[in-house]
């Protein structure tokens, strides 16, 4: 088997707002504290978390993608803003496991 990187790409602001709604105050306070410790102290909690994410994770993500490219790994970008079912479908299609693949049992039941 050859490796492939499935890169989940999406808008940091939208995903942060979604995480705040889904995970609640404990998650928000934890990441707001992390953002504050990194110097992001102005704005709403979501704005601080977004700023921290872009500063800390954006550069790391680019380094990881560059490393995978230099290692010869194919990179398939998936739209992480889609629903979970749609992201799964994208991944299965990218890996050749879509509805017409030889391994339909890997698609699950629903």
C-alpha positions in Angstrom: 0.0 0.0 0.0 1.2 3.5 -0.8 0.5 6.3 1.7 -1.9 9.2 0.8 -2.6 12.2 2.9 -6.3 13.3 3.2 -6.1 17.0 4.0 -9.2 18.3 5.7 -9.4 21.9 4.6 -11.9 24.4 6.0 -12.5 27.9 7.4 -11.0 28.3 10.8 -13.6 30.8 11.9 -16.5 28.7 11.0 -15.0 25.6 12.6 -14.2 27.5 15.7 -17.8 28.8 16.0 -19.1 25.2 15.4 -16.8 23.8 18.1 -17.9 26.5 20.6 -21.5 25.6 20.0 -20.9 21.8 20.2 -18.4 21.6 23.0 -19.5 24.4 25.3 -17.9 26.5 28.0 -15.2 24.1 29.2 -13.8 23.8 25.7 -14.1 27.5 25.1 -12.4 28.5 28.4 -9.6 26.0 27.8 -8.8 27.3 24.3 -9.3 30.9 25.3 -6.7 30.4 28.0 -4.3 28.9 25.5 -4.9 31.8 23.1 -4.4 34.3 25.9 -1.2 32.7 27.0 0.0 33.0 23.4 -0.7 36.8 23.4 -4.2 36.8 21.9 -6.1 38.8 24.5 -8.4 41.1 22.6 -11.8 40.4 21.1 -14.4 37.7 21.7 -13.4 34.2 22.8 -13.9 33.0 19.2 -11.8 35.7 17.8 -8.9 34.9 20.2 -9.1 31.2 19.4 -9.2 31.8 15.7 -6.1 34.1 15.9 -4.2 31.5 18.0 -5.2 28.7 15.6 -4.0 30.7 12.6 -0.7 31.6 14.2 0.1 28.3 15.8 -1.5 25.7 13.5 -1.4 27.4 10.1 2.4 27.3 9.9 2.6 23.8 11.3 0.0 22.6 8.7 2.1 24.1 5.9 5.2 22.4 7.2 3.5 19.1 7.4 2.1 19.4 3.8 5.5 20.4 2.5 7.1 17.3 4.3 4.4 15.0 2.8 5.0 16.5 -0.7 8.8 16.1 -0.4 8.3 12.4 0.7 6.2 11.9 -2.5 2.9 11.4 -0.7 -0.1 12.4 -2.8 -2.2 14.9 -1.0 -6.0 15.0 -1.5 -7.8 18.0 -0.2 -11.2 17.3 1.3 -13.8 20.0 2.0 -14.1 19.8 5.8 -16.9 22.3 5.7 -19.2 19.7 4.3 -21.2 17.4 6.6 -19.5 14.4 8.1 -21.3 12.1 5.7 -20.1 14.2 2.7 -16.5 14.3 4.0 -16.6 10.5 4.4 -17.9 10.2 0.8 -15.1 12.5 -0.5 -12.5 10.4 1.4 -13.9 7.1 0.1 -14.0 8.4 -3.5 -10.5 9.7 -3.2 -9.3 6.3 -2.0 -11.2 4.4 -4.7 -13.6 3.0 -2.2 -16.7 4.8 -3.5 -20.0 3.2 -4.5 -18.5 1.5 -7.6 -15.3 0.2 -5.8 -14.4 -3.4 -5.3 -14.8 -3.1 -1.5 -18.4 -1.7 -1.0 -18.6 -3.2 2.5 -16.0 -0.6 3.7 -18.6 2.1 3.0 -20.7 1.2 6.1 -24.4 1.1 6.4 -25.4 4.7 6.9 
